Amino acid sequence: MSYDVVVVGGGIGGLTVAALLSARGVSTCLLERNSQVGGCVARVEFSGHDFEPGMGLYTSFGPGEIYDRVFSELPVEVPETSLLAGRESYYSIKGGPASVAERLAKSIKKSGGTLRLNTPVLRLAYDESGQRAIGVDLLSGETVIARKAIVSNLTVWDTYGKLIGLNRTPLETKKLLKTLQGSGVYVIYASIEEQALSRLPGERFTIAEFTVAVSTPGSAPVGKRAVTLITTTDATEWFAFQSSEEEYEERDQMALEGFWARVHAALPQLGGDIEIIETANPRTYYDTTRRKLGMVLGFDSPATALGHHTNLPNVIMVGDTVTAEARMDHVVASALALVNDLTS
Ligand SMILES: Cc1cc2nc3c(=O)[nH]c(=O)nc-3n(C[C@H](O)[C@H](O)[C@H](O)COP(=O)(O)OP(=O)(O)OC[C@H]3O[C@@H](n4cnc5c(N)ncnc54)[C@H](O)[C@@H]3O)c2cc1C
């Protein structure tokens, strides 16, 4: 198959690029390795609870702001949002941020673009000279041709390490990539009795080292609410346990017990009205997103030094490892700028 633009990865960045390009009439195909779109904001569902995948702090949904500007070009509505009580300029998104990803996916299809799930990309495909990228090779052996550009929504490490290939990566870039570090996160997905909600400080708050987000009503079985508790953790240490699965399990159990004791100590008023449903750690994030060491937050400044461009003129990057901050609105804004460049 052949398209003007092939987008690799269906995180917020890749989806925004593909939705805007398709709406502007550019033949576009997005390839996502998972069975659902969203990457870091993909739907997290366990035991009938639809959990907030992030910290639940989303900005720039006001009139004339970035989501308004992007969705005004698309044949779908921006998801319903409301300002969070006591949290000026932060919004809660009905259905969570996954609904933004899902609307963008719907928009791609409505505009005649192609979206392929369960389609892992292996690497770039090169022309006979071996100098010019002509598309991507899929894990299945198929080649998808990109006549104008390939947009990578993979992290900078994977764009160079996997797609472009380290043997084609300039030495300076390789050095820079080694210095680039981000944080990992440890997440507790819990269920809370609805009648206990009034004993919490609000829908979004920070307690001990955790940022807590209560999902919108209707996101859990009757009488319950889904709650996400997130804290940062050193990403690398979670990968030092690969030699033994038992050691890793033990590490995970110790982390959970320590964190859970601190949550209870900080919220004694909850008593037994909160129960753990599931957890996530950097290894889980690696498995679901393929991000190096599961690093998702808090990148050092060298990331932005790379910008959107790679050493190959028709291979461009989008996503939170090439924006100033790992935030959804920053990724969406940079995707719009990239599409403006591509279509000017
Ligand atoms: C725990 C947590 C809390 C957060 N809280 C907030 C918040 O409150 N507010 C906020 O604004 N932001 C928040 N963020 C940040 C925000 O969610 C991310 O910055 C943003 O979603 C990242 O989008 P991305 O475009 O970089 O793509 P990613 O989410 O990294 O997605 C990349 C996609 O590429 C796919 N992929 C990878 N390899 C391949 C391959 N070989 N072939 C095909 N597809 C592939 C992956 O499956 C994935 O779907 C949070 C992030 C996390 C992790």
The ligand as a Gaussian input file, in Angstrom:
#p B3LYP/6-31G(d) Opt

LIG

0 1
 C        1.080000       8.448000      34.329000
 C        0.965000       9.643000      33.424000
 C        0.261000      10.744000      33.850000
 C        0.095000      11.835000      32.991000
 N       -0.699000      12.877000      33.372000
 C       -0.920000      13.901000      32.522000
 C       -1.815000      14.949000      32.860000
 O       -2.437000      14.951000      33.902000
 N       -1.971000      15.979000      31.960000
 C       -1.321000      15.998000      30.739000
 O       -1.523000      16.941000      29.956000
 N       -0.480000      15.002000      30.397000
 C       -0.265000      13.962000      31.254000
 N        0.590000      12.941000      30.917000
 C        1.384000      13.076000      29.686000
 C        0.648000      12.680000      28.412000
 O       -0.274000      11.660000      28.666000
 C        1.705000      12.201000      27.395000
 O        2.703000      13.188000      27.288000
 C        1.132000      11.945000      25.998000
 O       -0.030000      11.143000      26.074000
 C        2.210000      11.263000      25.159000
 O        1.783000      11.157000      23.816000
 P        2.768000      10.777000      22.644000
 O        2.214000      11.364000      21.392000
 O        4.176000      11.145000      22.993000
 O        2.657000       9.222000      22.422000
 P        2.705000       7.892000      23.321000
 O        1.625000       7.980000      24.335000
 O        4.082000       7.567000      23.733000
 O        2.227000       6.842000      22.217000
 C        3.070000       6.259000      21.265000
 C        2.311000       5.154000      20.532000
 O        3.209000       4.492000      19.621000
 C        2.917000       3.112000      19.628000
 N        4.078000       2.348000      19.161000
 C        5.270000       2.162000      19.797000
 N        6.095000       1.407000      19.052000
 C        5.414000       1.115000      17.901000
 C        5.750000       0.381000      16.721000
 N        6.946000      -0.213000      16.562000
 N        4.821000       0.295000      15.732000
 C        3.600000       0.900000      15.840000
 N        3.239000       1.601000      16.953000
 C        4.133000       1.715000      17.963000
 C        2.568000       2.820000      21.093000
 O        1.830000       1.612000      21.227000
 C        1.759000       4.073000      21.454000
 O        0.383000       3.897000      21.185000
 C        0.725000      11.819000      31.730000
 C        1.456000      10.702000      31.310000
 C        1.559000       9.619000      32.136000
 C        2.277000       8.401000      31.652000

